[in-house]
Structures are given as C-alpha cells and as structure tokens.
Amino acid sequence: MATPAIEADAVVIGAGPVGLFQVFQLGLLEVQAHVIDALPYAGGQCVELYPDKPIYDIPAVPVTTGRGLTERLLQQIAPFGAHLHFSQQVASVQRQDDGRIHLTTTTGQQFCTKALFVAAGVGAFVARSLQLEGIAAFEHTQLHYRTPDLHTLAKRHVVIHGGGDAALECALEVLAPGNTHRPASVTLLHRRDVFTAAPDTQARVQALRASGALRFAAAQITGFEAPGGNLKALQILDGEGESHALPTDQLLVFLGISPKMGPIAEWGLAMERKQVQVNTEDFGTNVPGVFAVGDINHYPGKRKLIVCGFHEATLAAYGAMPFIFPEKNVMLQYTTTSPRLHALLGVQTPQKKS
C-alpha cells in the first residue's frame, strides 16, 4: 500500500548551507519547509568534503568550518520546525493540474508541495562503491555503504573499510559501550595507518585500538572468499606484499562520496551545462513554482560562493510567496525591530527606553 503524499507548503531539495538558509528565509515568512537530502545528515559537501577546513568568507564570521557552519545553521532554523528527510533522493517531479508539484523519492515517500526549491549543489552525493569484481552481489545483505542496524552485526566479524570521519565514527558507534549487539570482532581496514578524520575522533579510535577492542589492518583488498554464496573473508595485501585472509561476515565501506546529477535533468527544467537556468529576480526556473539556488543554478554573472547562495535563497523565498500564499500581502520586515519575527524566532522584543 502506497504511503500517502505529505502535503507541504514548501519542499527544499538539499540540506547543505544554502538549503538550510532557504529554510530560514521561508521560516521568516511563516512557511514551514520539508527538506530532502541523499546524505544521512545535514551539511552537504561542506560536511562531506571539508568538514574541518577553515572558511573565511561568511559575513560577520571571521572563520568557521563546514561542520561549524552547518551546526550554526541548524541552530538558526530550529525555531521553524522544519522536517528533515535524509538518506533519500528525489526520483521524479511532476507539476499537477492544480499548480502544485508532486515529488516521489527513492524510498517511496511522496510529497505534494506548493513550491519547490532545488538547492542540490553539484548534485546528490552518493557513496563511492568498492571496485571489486563480484562484490556488489552482497550489497544490502553483507556489504553496506551506510552503518546498518547494529543488531545485524551482532556476533559477526565486521570489517570497516575507510580512513575518514565516516569510517572512524562508524567504528566508534559499533563499539560504543551502550551497544548490546556486540560483534565477534571489528577490524578497521585502510590502505595505511594515516587517517583524515577529526583529531578527537582519531584519538578515540586510537584508544580503542590500544585496548584491543578494535583491530587494524593496513592493507588493500584484492579479492574475497564466499563459499556457498556467503561472504566469509576478504583477501588483502599488506604493505610488505604479504597476502592474508581477513574473516568478514559484514563489510561496511566508507570510501567517500561523489556528486551525481541524477534525475534532475529529467524534470523538465531548462538546463545549461548540467545546471538549472534561473532568472535573477527571484531565481525561478522555467517551471512555475520551482526555484533553484546555490551551485545548482546558472545565470549571467553567477559565482559559486556560499554567500551568493544566501542572497539567492532570500529572493527565492519572497518569489515563492504568490504560489504558497497567493492572497497574502507580504510586507518586508526586519528581524531587528519586528515583534512578529521576534515571536517566530522565540526571542523577546527589546523594550523602548522611556
């Protein structure tokens, strides 16, 4: 039985910085948004590609990081109660006879929205697959590109492949003291004993290695053993050129992500060089009610900067109001002085001095 479509005033595709700021600007106009992202968390490429590298060009913030910026934006949109839908991509977009837009995601979730904001950056980020002939046959059963339910790992030989934040954080989650579904063994497999995760994460993982709870193998995967059709071991080659069989019942792979344009090109939007064409008045597309902001869009003079995306999101929010609240007279208000905006933000209006 199909899940009923979620009725929405606004849907934002992409939970990167620009998508999150789009939620904020809509919230100031009393529009609650639903956000869809292919990743299992907010932040987009800021968190995936440079979570701890410094960013110096955010207004009034001399320096931050991709992770820090995302955390602040999530804090900023918290008063508006946006609904975040992670680990799914929008598969189809269709404009209905009543002017609303119908969306279906890769998980089967459906949305019917008055306005759609495409803030998908350079495309949906999907996990890089393990390039090993025949290994794909075990995907979703013994091969995973996301941390599976921990009960599926109980009493199994678990191998976590990767050296970044996602791989090390997975190891910490699997071996967390509160996890009652303990694996038979957990091995972190990476080509060398050097990692790119946050320093605190690395320190916690090193503590697990020192205690013996987490094994480590500096090696490359060359093959696998699957007697009877079940994955039982990985064939690995270490730095000394020696081959080994590493017992493996569950293989969790975290080799980073890569952007994929996906089905956006099939939604009827005017495209140029894999980017969505927009006007510069409200960053609307050729499809009424659909707006594109951030790195996904194209217009004369376009600059792929986060601060430019913030500007685009602001104008797009106002541009969408005729579709969301066609009878409402939208007045420009200032967060400095507006009691209504203060109420929406959950802050007190300063009292005037007598």
N, C-alpha and C positions, 0 to 999 in steps of 0.2 A: 504494500500500500504506500503510495507516494506521500511524502511529508508535505503538509500544506505550505504554501508560499508565505513567507514573512512579509507583512505589509509594512513598508518603510517610507518615510519622507525623503530620506537620502541614503545612498549607499556609496561608500568610498572604497575603491579597489587599491590596496596598497597601504601598509602600516609603517612606511618609512617616515622621516621627519615631515615631508610635505603633506603626506596623507594625514598624519596626526594633527598638523596645524590646520588642515582643512576641517577636521572635526571641531577644532577650537572656534574657528570663524563661523561655522554653522551653529555651534552652540550659542554664540553671542546673539544670533538671530533667532534663537529659540527653536532650533531644528536639531533633533536627536538623530545621530547617524549610526549606521551599521558599517563596520569595516571588515573587509575580507583580505586575507593575505596567505600566500603559499607557504610562508615560513611558520614555525610553531610559536613565534613570539614577535613582538613589535621591534621596529628599528630598521628593517630593510637592509640595504647594502652598507649603511653606516655601521650597523652592528656586526654584519657578516664579514665585511672586508676590512674595516679599520676601527674596530671597537675601542682600541686604546691609543690610537694615534691622535695627536692634537689637531683641533680645528680652531682656527683663529678668526674666521670671518662671520661669526654670528653676532648681530648687533648687541652691544652692551654686555657681551660675554667675552672677555679678553681671550680666554682659552677654555676649551672643553674637549670632549672626546665623542665618538659616535655613540658609545654606551651612555655617557653622561647626558648628551643632548636628548637621547631617547627617554631617559628617566625623567628629565625635566618636562618634556612634552607630555608624557603620560600623567605627570602630576598636574600639569596645566589643564588637561582635558577632563580630569577626574570629576569635576562638578557636573558635567553634562551627561554622565551615564551612558557613554557610547557602548554599543555591543560589538565586541571583537570576535571575529570568526577566523581562527587560524588553521593552518595545515590544509588549505584547500584553494583551488584556483577557480576563477570564473570560466566556465566552459562555453556558455552561449549567452548572447544578449539579443533580445528581440523587443522592438517597440510595439506596444499594443494599440488597438483602435482607440482606447480612451486616453492615449498620450503617455501612459505610464510605461515603464521599462521592466521587462521580465528577465531575471537572471537565473541561471542554473549553474551550480558549482560542481566540481569533480567529486564531491561527496554526496551529491544528490540534493543538497539543500537548495531551495528556491526562494527568490526574493521578488517582490513587486514594488518598485520604487518610483517616486515622482521625479527624482533627479539622480543622476549617476555621475560620480567624479572619478576619473581614471587617474590615479597617482601611482602608477606601476613602475616608475623609474625607468630602467632599461629593460624591463620585462620581469616576469615572475622568476624568483630564484628557486632553483631545484637542485637537489643533491647530485654531485658528481658520482657517477656509478663506478663500481670496481671493474676494471677492464681485465677480465679473466674468462677465457672461453668456458662456457658451460655453467658458470656460477649463477647466472640470472635465474636458472631453474629453481633456485632455493629462495628467491625473493618473497617476502611476506611470511615465510614459514621459518627458515633458518638464517636468512640474510635480511638485514634491516638497515635502512638509511636514516632512521629516527629511533630513539630509545623506545623499545616496545614495552608493553605492560610487564612489570617486574616479575609477576608470577610465572611468566613464560620462561624465565631464566633460572628458576629455582632448580637446584641440583644439576645444573648443566655446566659444561665447560664453555665459558663465554670469552670471546676474543673481541676486543675493541680496537679497531684499526683507524689510526689517525694521530695527529700531534697538535691539533689546535684546541681552541676553547671547547668546542662541541664534544670532542673525543674525551678530553680530560674531565669535563663536567659530567659526562655520562658515567665514567668510572667512579666518580665521587657519589653519584646517585645510586648506582648499583651496589656500592659498598657502604652506603650510609648506615649508621647504627640502627636507624628505625626500620630498615628494610628487613622484613621477616622472611622474604623469599630468597634465601642465600644461595648463590651459585656454588657448584662444586669447585670452580676455580675461575679467576678473572685475570686475563692477560692483556696488557696494553701493547699493541704491535705498531711500531713506527720504524721508518727506514733508518733513523739514527736517534741517538739519545739527546736530542735537542728539540725543544717544543716552542710553539708560538702563542701559547695561552697566556692569560693574565698572570702576573707574578704570584698573586695569592693562590690562584688555582694550582699553579705548578708546585708551590710549597706544600699544599695539602696532598697532592698526588705523591710527591716525594716522601711524605710521611707515611703514606700507605705502603709504598714500596719498601721503605725501611723496616716496617713492621712485618712484612711478609704477606700482608693481605692482598696486595696487588703484584702480580708478576709483570715483568717487562721483557720484550724481545725486540732487539734492533735488527730488523731483517726485512726482506721483501718477499711477497707472496709469489710463488712460481706455479702452484697447482693446488689440487685438493684431492681428498680421498672420500668417496661416497659409496661404500659397499651397500648394496640393497636399496640404493636410491636416496639414502640419508647422509647428509654431510657429517663426517666423523673427524676429519683432520684437515689442516691446511699444510701444504708443502711450502716451506720457507727456506730462504737462502740468507745466511747471516753475513756479516762483514768480513769474515775470514774465508768466505767461499764454501762454507760447510752447509749441507742440506739437512733439514730436520723435519719431522712430522709434529705439528702442534695440534693437540687434541682440541677439537672445535665442534660444539653442538649448536652454538648460536654465534653468528658473526655480525657485529654491529660496525658499520662502515661510516666514517666521518672524514671524507676527503675534500671538504669544502663544497661550495655551491657555484653554479653558473647561471647567468640570466638567460631565460628563454622567452621569446616574444609570445609564443603560444598562440591561442586563437584570436588575439586582438585584431589581427589583420582581417578576420572573417566577420567582424561585427558591423560592417557597412560604414565604417569611419573613413574619411578621406585621409590617406597616408602619404608621407613623403620620407623616403629613406628610413623606413621602419619606425617612423614617428608620426604621431597624430597631428594633423593640421588644425590649428585653432585661430580664432580672431584675438585681437589684443584688447578688446573692450571688456569681455567677461570670460575669455578663454573657453568659449563654447566651441563645439565641433559642428560638423555639417548635420549631425543628428540632433534635433531639438531635445533639450533636457539632458544632454550628455556633455560633460565638460572634461578637459584634460589639463592637468597641472604637473609641474615638475619636469624631470628629464624625459618623460614620455612624449612631450608635445613639441611642436615646431611652429615657429613664426619668424618673420624678419627680425633680425637682431637678437635672437634667442641666445641666452647664456645659461649653461648648465651649472648653476650655483644654487645652493640651498636657499639663500636669501631671496633669490629671484622667484623660487617656487613658493615662498611665503607670500610674496606680493600677488602671485597668480591665484593662490588659494583664496586670498581675501576678496579679490574681484569676482572670482567664480562663485563664491558663496552668495554675494549680492545678486549676481546674474541669474542664479538659480531660483531666487525667490518668486518670480512670476509663475514658475512651474510648481513650486511647493505650496505657497500661499498666494494664489493669484488675486485674491480680493484684499490682501493686507497692504496697507500703505507703510512701506519700510522706511523708517527715518534713521539717519546716521546718528549714532550715539557714541559717546566717549566713555571708555572704562574709567577715566579719571573722575567724572562728575555724575554719571548716570546711576540713580538709585536702582533702576530696573536691572542694569547689568551687574551692579553690586549684588543684588539678590540672586541672580543667576549664578554668580561666581561664589556665593556664600561668604561675602565679606561685608563689613559694615561701611555704610556711607559716612565719611567724615562729617562731623558737625561743624557748621559755620561758626566762627568766632564772633561773639557779640561785640 
